[in-house]
Structure formats: C-alpha cells, structure tokens
Amino acid sequence: MECGLSRAVAALSALFALNWSGFLLSGGTDPAPDVRAVALVFLAQAVVTAVRGARVWLSRVDIGVAVVLALLGPAVLAVGGVSRVLVGQRCLLVVPAVLLAAALLPRRARRWTYVLAIGAQIATSWPADGPAGAVEGVWPVVATAVAGDVLAPLMRTAGDRADRAQQRVRAARAAAGRAAGRREAHRNFQGVLHDEVSTALQAIGLPGVPEPRLREAAAEAVAALAASPAGPDRDGRVDLTAPVRALPPPSETVLTVEAPDALHVPPHVADAVVGAAREALRNIEKHAAARTVRVRLRGTGGPGRSGTERDRGFWLSVTDDGAGFPAGELAPSSVGLRRSVIRRMDEVGGGAEVRSAPGRGTTVRLEWHPPTAEPAVDGEEAGLRAGAAEDMVGRMRAAVGDVRRPLAAVCLPFLAAMGIVAVVHVSRSPDTSPLLAWYTLLAGLTVALLLRADSGIPGYAAGAACGFAVAGVLGSFLLLPLSALRDFESWPVGAVTPLLTLLVIVRPAWEALTALVLEQTGIVVLVVTGPPIASSPGGTVAVVLPALFAPALGVLTGLAIGRTVARLGGVTARAEAARSAMLATEAARRAREELHRERLAHLGEEILPLLAEVGSGRCAPDDPGVRDRARLLSGAVRDELQLPGVLDRTVRELLAAVRRAGCAVVIQSDSDDLHPPTFLRLLLATALTCGPVPREVFLTVNAVTGAVHASLVVIPGDGRRARALSDALSTVGAVTRADVVNSDTSTWVEAAVRAP
C-alpha cells in the first residue's frame, strides 16, 4: 500500500516537473531572476520527489523540504509582487507539500500542514489580489487537500483489508496443507504397512522361505517404517533407471529389465513408480506362478525448453507369463493393486492400468506426464493481467467497500467549490450566465453518475457525459475571451475535473483520458488560431500551461490512486502467493511427520522389534515361536490396514489374546480413511472382554456421507455381552443409531456415529 502511495506521488511529481520545465523554457510571463530561481528550485524538488517516490524512498524529510519551500517560494515572489506569476502556477508552489503530507503524515500532522501551506498562499496573495482574489486563488489547493485527506486513508484502508484477507488466506492454506499432509502421510503409511510390513510378517510366518530373503524383507520393512515422510520436491530430478534396474525379481522367475541410459524425473514421482513396480512384482510372486517377468521403461516426449529432459514423461510396464485373472475381479477394496499401485500413481499425477486374462498373464502399465507449467510472471505483471480481466469496480469494492462514499468525498467538495467560483464570475459578467446553466447540468450529471458508480456506469452514459463536458469547455470561449486563461475567469476549463476524475476511476481509463486530450487539444487550437493572449510565444505558453494543468492534475491523480486501490487486491495477493504456498507446504510437512509418528508409535513397540531382530540376524526366523509371533502381528497389520489409526495397544493385545485362544476375528472396511477411534475401540473392547471368549467375531465398517456405520457379529450369543454393548453405546454422544439384538447363536450390533 505504501508503495502504491509513493508511486502515485511520483507520477504527480513528474507532472509538476513537466509543468515547471515548460514554464522555464517559455520564459514565463516575467523573466525576472527571482521568478526563474523559484521555478528552478521547484523543478529540482519535483524531479527529486519523482525519483524518490518511484523508488519508494519518500520519508518525512521530503515533507519537511516541501513545507519549507511552500513557505519560502510565495514569500520570495511576494517581494517583487506575486502577480508576476499566474495564480494557477502559484498553486504549484504549495500543492507538493499538501500531496506529500496526505501520503505520509498522520491525520493531525497533515491537517496542520494543509493550514500552513494554504495560509502561506493566502497571505502572500492578499496584498496583490485582495481578500476575495486571495481566497479564490487558493481553491485548487483546498481541493487537493480534501482529495488527499480522503484518498490516502482510503488506500490505507484498502491495504489493511488486503493484508487481513491475506492473513485469512494464509491460515486457510496452512490448514488445508495440514489436512492434505495428514491424508498423504496416512495413505503412505497404509502403503508401507501393506507393501513392506505385511509382506515381511507373512513371509516370516510361512515355512520354506529362504532365510536371506526373510532377513532382507525384514530389514526393508524396518527402513520403510523408520523413514520420515517427505513431501514432493518438484524442482529436483533423479535418474529413474537406476532403481528400476535394481528391482528384485520374484522368487523362481527370470526378470528382464529394459531401460534407457538415463531418465530424470522428480523424486516423489520416482518413489511412487518404484513402489508401484515393487508391489506389482510382489503380486506376481504371491499369485501368478510365473516363469518370466519383463520390465520395460520408456521416456515419452522430447527434451524441455531448456534443452534438458525436465519436461519428459515416461511409461513403465511389468509383464508376466503367469496364470492371469479376469480383469473384472479387481475389487475396489483390493489393498494391493488398487491401493499400492493405482492410487500411488494417481497421487503424483500419473496413471496405472492393469490388463489380464486367465492363462495369458498380467501386464501392469504405469504412466506419468509432467504437468503443463504456466509462464512465470512477477507480481506487478500478474496484477496488470488481473486488472484487464476483472471488473474494475468489483475490485475496488473488494478493497474499500461501497466506492460511492470515497468518490463523493472527493468529487462533491470540488463541485461545491467550483460552483462558488462559477457564481462569483457569472455575477461579474452577466452575459456568461449560460455557462452557469451548463455547469449546473454538468454537476447534476456528475452526481447522477456518482450514484451509479457502485453498480456500474454504462458506456453510453459515460460517453455522453464526456461529450457534454468537452463541448461546454470549448464552447465557453464563445462567451469568454482567450485571455481569461490567465486566471480563474476561465473556470469552465477546470469544471470538468470532478466528472473526468470519477470516470477515470470507475470506467476504462482511456475514456476519460480521451476526453481530457480532446479538451486540451481544443484549447491549444483555439489559442493558436485566435488573437494573441501574451506579448510573446513564451508568454502564451506560460499562460496556457496552468490552465491545462488544472484538469490534468485531477484526472491523473484519480487515475494513479484509483488504479493503485484496484490493484491492492490483485498485486498484494500475488506478491503473497509464494509465502502462502511455503506456509502451506511447511504445515503439510509437519502434519505428515506428526501422523507418521502417531501411527508408528501405535505399532512400533510390537512390530519393529521383531522385524529388527530378524533383519539383523539376532533371532532365527524359522523358530516356531518367532513364526507364531509373526502370524499374530500379521493379523494386527491387517486390522490396521482396515481400521487405520483406530486400534491402540490395549485393543491389539485383546485381539491377539482371543486369537491365541482360537477365536477367528475378521475386520473389514470399505475404505482406508480415518475412522472414529473412540467409538470402534469401545465396540471391540466391550465385545472381547465381556463374557466368555467367542468363537468368531466379525466387524464391518462402512463410511457414508457424514457418518460411519458399524456392524458387529459375535458368535455365539451372550446376554451379558449384549447388555454391556448396549450400555457402552449409550455413553457415546456422537452415536446416532444403536441396535443390539441377542440370541443363543449370536449377538448383533448395528450402530452409526457421526463422522469425525
């Protein structure tokens, strides 16, 4: 926001510098040395302010210099008579101080600055122009002070709103990042459980598996569990061919790998592809009875724009000559191919396809193509593009609310002051009364358009208003002499400023700027073709410049401030985008690590020690006790895959105990999303601890929109267990349904709970 204010002041200072340059080059209306010295000083001040403003270096030192010059400049001219310089040019001695105070000072300080600057001009003009002339001559400065007093706080309000909006966006992105990180870590942990841990425990629990293979599988599972989850690194690249060539062959098969010399992809993509390929090979070992397996890796597309392989994709296929299966038998709940292969690729923006038929083997094809990247643009350019595409008034409304209030605060005082000037001059020259009627219509038209500003001003209305305004200004010189440009007798020239300022803010800028150019060009043509208004061409330029500068100052001020306010919602948001993305990425990383630690803490005390002992050779994997322990832990892993994050150590020990006692426990879930842990733990713990050890326990969990349904069957039935289950469910506040039915053969529970 401060950057926008500073650059708006810089643009106006450049306009002041242009005006003083024209004044000096033309020789002015009086070539006296003191007049030229004052002009040179103010030219230097305008140039310095423009440069410092463009570089956002403005400070209160600049205000101090401007105030001192605003006091000294009129005083120096007053020594030889201020009438030597036209009143419009004299206003430029104090306007810079007013603008800088509006942009940089707090309310009380800037208003005292306004009083000093305006008082200096009135005091020095009083002896030459009289009381009425001195007060009349200061109205452009007063109008600038009013506009600055409204627009500078308006921009700060817009900046504060943009900052608060960005804080909310950052918080929302961080929360979304945490949620996404937990979901990603949950899915990754599920994959590790299935691909590494469950495979290792099943192998340990089976006789006949070679001991080196068991130790290797156990060590890989320990490493996979201990690895900290990493988020996607989309900037780095790794060579995919090395891990593909190192894929282990399934037992009793011949593996052939075909891969290019090098193929570089993002690390998270390489991890997903290698993990999916390893799972496909495990499935061949478990189910296919294949003799040969062929892995092929091929790059797709050509080198990227930089001449590297950054933009290349690839496909990888795993083909076996085994038994195959009907493709339609790939169940949605399949943890292997469905979750560990297909979803792995989906998560990195790739795809997986499984083709198989009985007796014809199976082919798993993995594909990935890099996402299409948009050309990078900086924040300012992005803001400009947004400005061209979005509704101007809508963006201003987002920044400051109802745009009519600040516009009214700027335009209405200007209209009132100009109305007073018009009445005074028409009273002096009654034959110019048609100009007062024109101004009355112009003021009414400006107010009418102002009232429409919030909902949008139609293009035809804006065009008609501009035409009426420009025609009135040029037509006024049918009643006024061109020499009226020397002072405020040519008031119609500046009377169009409120209308054009309004339109340049809420309509496409070219409309108001075109009207301004037509007005100024028309005046120049009239001066060039009309009778002389000064004794020399330089004097003519010195007379015309202040008259042309008055409406240009207002319109360009409105353009600079309006565009800055409108861009605050776009440029500020884009400048913060990188920081917001970093916060979301960091939140996701922490969430991944947090959930990984939580899940590992649930399983690590039981599973990691066994796998570490087998992997390091500290225990014999063919020991019956080790095998029994592995089979029980394999059941615990299957339970964890079905109910992720639900089973704590107490419930797992209960499940292990009843399984040792001969109870068959089957847990099924239609999704691996996180389920309500307290409710399901209570259900299982009550069923397993109340009454004698059952022969069979079946728990089925189904997730629907907004709720989780659980169906529990315990065989045989037991009245005490049924009553305990009913009492336990009544203590859970989130339960929306709880039905318990008991008989001699079984105890049934149907319950529903609101989703977490």
Secondary structure, 3 states (H helix, E strand, C coil): CHHHHHHHHHHHHHHHHHHHHHHHHHCCCCCCHHHHHHHHHHHHHHHHHHHHHHCCCCCHHHHHHHHHHHHHHHHHHHHHCHHHCCHHHHHCCCHHHHHHHHHHCCHHHHHHHHHHHHHHHHHHHHHHHHHHHHHHHCHHHHHHHHHHHHHHHHHHHHHHHHHHHHHHHHHHHHHHHHHHHHHHHHHHHHHHHHHHHHHHHHHHHCCCCCHHHHHHHHHHHHHHHHCCCCCCCCCCCEECHHHHHCCCCCCCCEEEEECCCCCEECHHHHHHHHHHHHHHHHHHHHHHCCCEEEEEEEEECCCCCCCCCCCCEEEEEEEECCCCCCHHHCCCCCHHHHHHHHHHHHHCCCEEEEEECCCCCEEEEEEECCCCCCCCCCHHHHHHHHHHHCCHHHHHHHHHCCCHHHHHHHHHHHHHHHHHHHHHHHHHCHHHHHHHHHHHHHHHHHHHHHHCCCCCCCHHHHHHHHHHHHHHHHHHHHCCCHHHHHCHHHHHHHHCHHHHHHHHHHCCHHHHHHHHHHHHHHHHHHHHHCCCCCCCHHHHHHHHHHHHHHHHHHHHHHHHHHHHHHHHHHHHHHHCHHHHHHHHHHHHHHHHHHHHHHHHHHHHCCHHHHHHHHHHCCCCCCCHHHHHHHHHHHHHHHHHHHCCCCCCHHHHHHHHHHHHCCCEEEEEECCCCCCCHHHHHHHHHHHHHCCCCCCEEEEEEEEECCEEEEEEEEECCCHHHHHHHHHHHHCCCCEEEEEEEECCCCEEEEEEEECC
